């Protein structure tokens, strides 16, 4: 599951359409890689400008640009699972930059993001342990866009 927490001051992401468009663009990053759409969660956390401080100063108090802080948590797939980890990490942050550009950068906001990886073993959806990445069970979840019971094959090599 990718969980995106978008911390933003009042006056940014003010319409349902602006939030929906960014959330859909974020979701495409993951569905294009084969993950089910319902894995992707985007939460907008609106903060009063007076509650945001960068370098000990409030951008709102100084009349500076709004500051957007994005925290991403990856659980479904980890970069360390691949031989080309560095290339995949660079590709991911490039895709994030591209997605954020029209919604954040082009609006003149200051912004920052990071991506954490949480152990997959500490994750459940509706009481189900998610199936392995790219397995037939996960492909079914993606087609149906919902979790369901699945049986791990006795021969894990078939995954």
Buried (B, 14 or more C-beta within 10 A) or exposed (E): BBBBBBBBBBEBBEEEEBBEBBBBBBBBBBBEEEBBBBBBBBEBEEBEBEEBEEEEEBBBEEEEBBBBBBBBBBBBBBBEEEEEEEEBBEEBBEBBEEBBEEBBBEBEBBBEBEBEBBEBEEBEBEEBEBBBBEBEBBEBBBEEEEBEEBEEEEEEEEB
